[in-house]
Amino acid sequence: MSKNKTEKISPKPVKAEKKKKEKQPETEQQRKRKLIIKIIAAVAAFAAAAAAFAAGITSYMHRDPGFYHIDTDPVADAMLYQKELMLTCYFDGKSTEIRTAMTETRREYSAALSHIYKLLDHQNTYNGYVNIAYINAHRGEEIELDPVLYDILMRAKELTSEGCFNMFAGALNKEWNSVLTLADAADYDPKSNDNEAERISAIAEKTADISNFSLETVSEAERKVIFTVSQDYLDFIENYELSKNVIDLGFLKTAFEIEYTAGRLEEAGFTNGYLASSDGSITLALKGLGDGGVFLEYTLYENEPAQACRMKMKAGAAFSHYRTFPLEDAWGYYTVSVGSEAHLCHPHYNYQNGEVYDLLLSSSAVSYSGSAVDSAILAYRMITAPDEEGVRHAAAEAGESGMLISFITKAEPAVVNVDKAHESELIFTEGRPFAAKTL
């Protein structure tokens, strides 16, 4: 039997404890050195951040030649004017030159648009302005008008007497807008609501009788006018609790704003661009516009909005395009079902009877003389016509003016009806089902 061998394990040597170094107090020189190092690091970090910020600002501020959207400056007493129009301009040159030109354009654009917006406002008055709202509130008084407002009102009066428009339909406009802006507008639409149908019909009948209204020039040289309203009409709006703002330029307000603002911009030398209404219904190409822009005509194809065709945007041309369907979510567009038939409802109503029709899907007119008002009048007359005969009659009357006339019917959503003289102006995308048919 062997003996167990016992190993002798030596104990782990204990390391000799290091002698602690006595902490010596920091000298003044050391403190200064550390402070200098911290300052240098902070300065370097700040310089790096400043350089990055400057690079970012430089990149953000840099402008290459091209088209730019021009915003407006805020105006304290008319904040909503900024939503009226959209201006797009082309700028060329060095970055600094482009920025300077954009600033000058913005200044001129803001001044022009805010001025015409205040003049044509039929509901609100402004310090220093005798505008449409002021005229509405001072019936029977002799009023001296701004030259711009006087010319616009005389033009609107002429269009009203010709039956193309109604400048005295303020109550009708207000009533329709009170329906269109409702979340449940379809429930109050005249097609589904008998009470509203009676109100709209009665209001339209009264406003269409222009013998109820008078806007007489007392002195043409001094642009003095007197606006009066019959007692019969005053009693009517009192009984129906309607708006007392009689004069209202309605859909033509935007057209007048565009014409005036474009004129001011062109006088100031800003001519390479285009102005459009915020809803896209009216566009005016400025007189110095170069190549590249297009006017677009839309249809409702297979229950979806689609671009039917386009037209080259020519310098100085005005394009108006009205639809009975929305391109996207928008107020004033909805569908009402009556029996088995679904009706497209939209903001474009007939001034004579207050009715809304959906015979057409869209209507368009191009004035090559640059009249946004004339193109708007024609396109609006077509979209509000009660039948196709009325549409063709409006188109035929305008044919002699040299305007491009086109429309798309609900029955033929892939066919663009166009006047023969301008058929070649329509551009169709290859492979798409849309085509032209001459009137």
C-alpha positions in Angstrom: 0.0 0.0 0.0 1.6 3.2 -1.2 1.7 6.4 0.9 -0.2 9.5 -0.4 2.2 12.1 -1.5 1.5 15.4 0.1 2.4 18.5 -2.0 3.9 21.3 -0.2 2.2 24.5 -1.4 4.0 27.7 -0.9 1.9 30.6 0.2 1.2 33.3 -2.5 3.7 36.0 -2.1 2.2 39.2 -0.9 3.0 42.1 -3.1 4.7 44.9 -1.4 2.3 47.8 -1.0 3.2 50.7 -3.1 4.0 53.7 -1.3 1.3 56.2 -1.8 2.4 59.4 -3.5 1.5 62.4 -1.5 -0.9 64.6 -3.5 0.8 67.9 -4.0 -1.3 71.1 -4.3 -1.9 72.3 -7.9 0.3 75.2 -8.8 -1.1 78.4 -10.3 0.7 77.6 -13.6 -1.0 74.2 -13.8 -4.4 75.7 -13.2 -3.8 78.3 -16.0 -2.6 75.6 -18.4 -5.8 73.5 -17.8 -7.9 76.6 -18.2 -6.2 77.4 -21.5 -6.7 73.9 -22.7 -10.5 74.0 -21.9 -10.8 77.4 -23.6 -9.1 76.1 -26.7 -11.4 73.0 -26.8 -14.5 75.1 -26.4 -13.4 77.6 -29.1 -12.6 74.7 -31.4 -16.0 73.1 -30.8 -17.8 76.4 -31.3 -15.9 77.1 -34.5 -16.8 73.6 -35.8 -20.4 74.2 -34.9 -20.4 77.6 -36.5 -18.8 76.3 -39.6 -21.4 73.6 -39.9 -24.2 76.1 -39.3 -22.7 78.5 -41.8 -22.5 75.7 -44.4 -26.1 74.7 -43.7 -27.3 78.3 -44.0 -25.2 78.8 -47.2 -26.7 75.7 -48.7 -30.2 76.7 -47.6 -29.8 80.2 -48.9 -28.2 79.2 -52.2 -30.5 79.6 -55.2 -30.0 78.1 -58.7 -31.8 79.4 -61.7 -35.4 78.0 -62.0 -39.0 78.4 -61.0 -39.8 79.4 -57.4 -43.1 79.8 -55.5 -43.3 83.3 -54.1 -45.0 83.7 -50.7 -46.7 86.9 -49.4 -45.9 89.0 -46.4 -48.4 88.9 -43.6 -50.8 91.9 -43.3 -52.3 92.3 -39.8 -55.8 93.4 -40.8 -56.2 91.0 -43.8 -54.4 87.7 -42.9 -56.7 85.7 -45.2 -55.5 87.5 -48.3 -52.5 85.2 -48.4 -54.8 82.3 -49.3 -56.2 83.9 -52.5 -53.6 83.4 -55.1 -50.3 81.5 -55.8 -47.4 83.1 -57.7 -44.7 81.1 -59.4 -41.8 83.0 -61.1 -38.6 82.0 -63.0 -35.4 83.6 -61.8 -32.0 83.5 -63.5 -28.5 84.8 -62.6 -26.2 84.4 -59.6 -27.5 83.1 -56.3 -27.4 86.6 -54.7 -29.1 88.1 -57.6 -31.9 85.5 -57.5 -32.4 86.1 -53.8 -32.6 89.8 -54.3 -35.1 89.5 -57.2 -37.3 87.1 -55.1 -37.4 89.6 -52.2 -38.4 92.4 -54.6 -41.0 90.2 -56.2 -42.5 89.2 -52.9 -42.7 92.9 -51.8 -44.5 93.9 -55.0 -46.8 90.9 -55.0 -47.8 91.3 -51.4 -48.6 95.0 -51.9 -50.7 94.4 -55.0 -52.6 91.4 -53.8 -53.4 92.8 -50.3 -54.6 96.1 -52.0 -57.0 94.4 -54.4 -58.2 91.9 -51.8 -59.2 94.8 -49.5 -60.9 96.7 -52.3 -63.0 93.7 -53.4 -63.9 92.4 -49.9 -67.8 92.6 -49.7 -68.0 91.8 -46.0 -65.2 93.6 -44.2 -64.1 97.3 -44.2 -60.6 98.5 -43.7 -59.1 101.8 -42.5 -58.3 104.0 -45.4 -60.4 101.9 -47.8 -63.7 102.6 -49.5 -64.4 99.1 -50.7 -67.4 96.9 -51.7 -68.3 96.2 -48.0 -68.4 100.0 -47.5 -70.7 100.5 -50.5 -73.0 97.7 -49.2 -73.2 99.5 -45.8 -73.9 103.0 -47.3 -76.8 102.5 -49.6 -78.3 105.7 -51.0 -75.2 107.7 -50.3 -72.9 109.4 -52.8 -69.5 107.6 -52.7 -66.2 108.4 -54.3 -64.4 105.3 -55.4 -60.8 104.2 -56.0 -60.1 104.2 -59.7 -59.4 100.5 -59.7 -62.6 99.6 -57.9 -64.6 102.0 -60.1 -63.4 100.3 -63.3 -64.0 96.8 -61.9 -67.6 97.6 -60.7 -68.4 99.2 -64.1 -67.2 96.1 -65.9 -69.1 93.8 -63.5 -72.2 96.0 -64.1 -71.9 95.5 -67.8 -71.5 91.8 -67.5 -74.5 91.6 -65.2 -76.7 93.6 -67.7 -75.6 91.1 -70.4 -76.8 88.2 -68.3 -73.3 86.6 -68.0 -73.0 87.2 -64.3 -74.8 88.8 -61.3 -72.9 91.2 -59.2 -76.0 91.7 -56.9 -76.2 88.0 -55.9 -74.7 88.4 -52.5 -77.6 86.8 -50.7 -77.5 83.8 -53.1 -73.8 83.4 -52.7 -74.1 83.5 -48.9 -76.9 81.0 -48.8 -75.1 78.5 -51.1 -71.9 78.9 -49.1 -73.7 78.2 -45.9 -74.7 74.8 -47.4 -71.4 73.9 -49.1 -69.3 74.5 -46.0 -71.3 72.1 -43.8 -69.8 68.7 -42.8 -73.1 67.1 -43.8 -73.8 69.3 -46.8 -75.5 66.5 -48.7 -78.3 66.5 -46.1 -79.0 70.2 -46.7 -78.5 70.3 -50.4 -81.6 71.5 -52.3 -81.8 68.1 -54.1 -82.5 66.3 -50.8 -83.9 69.1 -48.6 -87.2 70.7 -49.7 -86.9 73.7 -47.3 -83.5 74.6 -48.7 -84.7 74.1 -52.2 -87.5 76.6 -51.6 -85.1 79.1 -50.0 -82.5 78.9 -52.9 -85.3 79.2 -55.5 -86.8 82.2 -53.9 -83.5 84.0 -53.4 -82.3 83.3 -56.9 -85.6 84.7 -58.3 -85.2 87.9 -56.3 -81.5 88.4 -57.1 -81.9 87.6 -60.8 -84.4 90.5 -61.1 -81.8 93.2 -61.4 -84.4 95.9 -61.4 -84.2 95.6 -57.6 -80.7 97.1 -57.7 -79.1 100.3 -59.1 -75.4 101.4 -59.2 -75.5 104.8 -60.9 -72.5 107.0 -61.7 -73.1 110.5 -60.4 -69.7 111.8 -61.7 -67.5 109.8 -64.0 -64.6 112.2 -63.7 -64.7 112.0 -59.9 -65.8 108.3 -59.9 -68.8 109.0 -57.7 -71.6 106.5 -57.5 -74.8 105.9 -55.6 -76.0 102.3 -54.8 -79.6 101.7 -54.1 -81.8 98.7 -53.4 -85.6 98.4 -53.8 -87.8 98.3 -50.7 -89.3 95.0 -51.9 -85.9 93.4 -51.9 -85.0 94.8 -48.4 -88.3 93.4 -47.1 -87.5 90.1 -48.7 -84.1 89.7 -47.1 -85.5 90.8 -43.8 -88.2 88.1 -43.9 -85.8 85.4 -45.0 -83.0 86.6 -42.6 -80.5 86.9 -45.5 -77.2 88.7 -45.9 -77.5 92.4 -46.5 -74.2 92.4 -48.4 -75.8 92.8 -51.8 -72.8 93.5 -54.1 -70.6 90.4 -54.2 -68.3 89.6 -57.2 -68.6 85.8 -56.4 -66.4 83.6 -58.6 -65.2 86.6 -60.6 -63.5 88.1 -57.5 -60.5 85.9 -58.1 -60.4 86.7 -61.8 -60.3 90.4 -61.0 -57.6 89.9 -58.4 -55.4 88.0 -60.8 -55.8 90.6 -63.6 -54.9 93.5 -61.3 -52.0 91.7 -59.5 -50.5 90.5 -62.8 -50.7 94.0 -64.1 -48.8 95.4 -61.1 -46.1 92.7 -61.3 -45.6 93.3 -65.0 -45.3 97.0 -64.5 -42.6 96.4 -61.9 -40.7 94.2 -64.4 -41.6 90.8 -63.0 -43.0 89.0 -66.1 -41.6 85.5 -66.3 -44.1 83.4 -64.3 -47.7 82.7 -63.7 -50.5 83.5 -61.2 -53.2 81.0 -60.2 -56.1 80.9 -57.9 -55.6 78.8 -54.7 -58.2 76.3 -56.0 -56.5 76.1 -59.4 -59.6 77.2 -61.3 -58.0 80.2 -63.0 -54.4 80.6 -64.2 -52.8 83.6 -65.9 -49.4 83.3 -67.6 -47.4 86.6 -67.3 -46.3 88.2 -70.5 -42.7 87.2 -70.2 -43.2 83.6 -69.4 -40.8 81.2 -71.2 -41.3 77.6 -72.2 -42.3 74.8 -70.0 -45.7 75.5 -68.4 -48.9 73.7 -69.2 -52.6 74.2 -68.6 -54.3 70.9 -67.4 -57.8 69.7 -68.2 -59.3 67.0 -65.9 -62.0 64.5 -66.1 -63.6 61.8 -63.9 -62.7 58.5 -65.5 -63.7 55.2 -64.0 -64.7 57.2 -60.9 -61.2 58.6 -60.4 -59.9 62.1 -61.3 -57.7 61.9 -64.3 -55.8 64.3 -66.6 -57.6 64.3 -69.9 -55.3 66.5 -71.8 -52.9 69.5 -71.5 -52.3 72.7 -73.4 -49.1 74.6 -73.7 -49.1 77.6 -71.4 -48.5 80.6 -73.7 -47.2 83.9 -72.4 -50.1 86.3 -71.7 -52.8 83.7 -71.8 -55.5 83.2 -69.2 -57.0 79.7 -68.5 -60.2 78.9 -66.5 -61.2 75.4 -65.7 -64.2 74.4 -63.6 -65.1 70.9 -62.5 -68.1 69.1 -61.0 -65.8 66.7 -59.0 -62.9 67.3 -56.6 -59.3 66.4 -57.4 -58.7 65.7 -53.7 -60.6 66.4 -50.5 -62.1 69.8 -50.9 -65.1 71.7 -49.5 -68.1 72.1 -51.7 -67.9 68.8 -53.5 -70.1 65.8 -52.6 -72.7 63.4 -54.1 -76.4 63.4 -53.5 -78.6 60.4 -54.4 -82.1 61.0 -55.6 -83.8 57.7 -56.3 -81.4 55.5 -58.2 -79.4 58.5 -59.6 -76.3 60.0 -58.0 -75.8 63.7 -58.6 -72.4 65.4 -58.5 -72.7 68.5 -56.4 -70.2 71.3 -56.6 -69.8 75.1 -55.9 -70.8 76.3 -59.4 -74.5 77.3 -59.4 -76.6 78.9 -62.0 -77.2 82.6 -61.1 -80.6 82.7 -62.8 -82.3 79.9 -60.8 -79.8 78.8 -58.2 -79.6 75.3 -59.6 -76.5 73.1 -59.7 -76.1 70.8 -62.8 -73.7 67.9 -63.4 -74.2 67.5 -67.2 -70.5 68.3 -67.6 -67.6 66.9 -65.8 -65.4 69.9 -66.6 -65.3 73.1 -68.8 -62.3 75.1 -69.9 -61.6 78.3 -71.7 -58.3 80.0 -72.7 -58.2 83.7 -73.5 -55.1 84.4 -75.5 -55.6 88.1 -74.9 -55.0 87.5 -71.2 -58.5 88.2 -69.9 -59.0 86.0 -66.8 -62.5 87.5 -66.4 -63.6 86.6 -70.0 -62.2 83.0 -69.7 -63.8 82.6 -66.3 -67.2 83.9 -67.5 -67.2 81.4 -70.4 -66.1 78.4 -68.5 -68.6 79.2 -65.7 -71.5 79.6 -68.2 -70.8 76.1 -69.6 -70.5 74.3 -66.3 -73.7 75.9 -65.0 -75.8 75.3 -68.2 -78.9 73.2 -67.6 -78.5 71.2 -70.8 -76.1 70.5 -73.6 -77.9 72.9 -75.9 -77.0 75.6 -73.4 -73.4 74.5 -73.3 -73.1 74.6 -77.0 -74.9 78.0 -77.2 -72.4 79.5 -74.8 -69.5 78.0 -76.7 -70.8 79.3 -80.0 -71.2 82.8 -78.6 -67.6 82.8 -77.5 -66.3 81.3 -80.7 -65.9 84.7 -82.3 -63.7 85.9 -79.5 -60.8 83.6 -80.5 -60.8 81.8 -77.2 -60.1 78.0 -76.9 -63.3 76.3 -75.7 -63.5 72.8 -74.4 -65.7 70.6 -72.2 -66.1 67.0 -71.1 -69.6 65.5 -70.6 -70.6 63.0 -67.9 -71.9 60.8 -70.7 -68.5 60.7 -72.5 -65.8 61.1 -69.8 -62.9 60.2 -72.2 -63.9 62.7 -74.9 -62.7 66.3 -74.9 -65.1 68.5 -77.0 -63.1 71.4 -78.4 -63.7 74.2 -80.9 -62.3 73.3 -84.4 -59.9 76.2 -84.5 -58.0 75.0 -81.4 -58.1 71.2 -81.7 -54.4 71.1 -82.4 -53.7 72.9 -79.1 -54.7 69.8 -77.1 -52.0 67.4 -76.1 -52.9 63.9 -75.2 -50.6 61.3 -73.4 -49.9 58.3 -75.6 -51.5 55.1 -74.4 -54.3 56.9 -72.5 -57.9 56.5 -73.7 -58.6 60.2 -74.1 -59.3 61.9 -77.4 -60.7 65.1 -78.9 -63.9 65.7 -80.8 -64.5 69.0 -82.5 -67.6 71.1 -82.0 
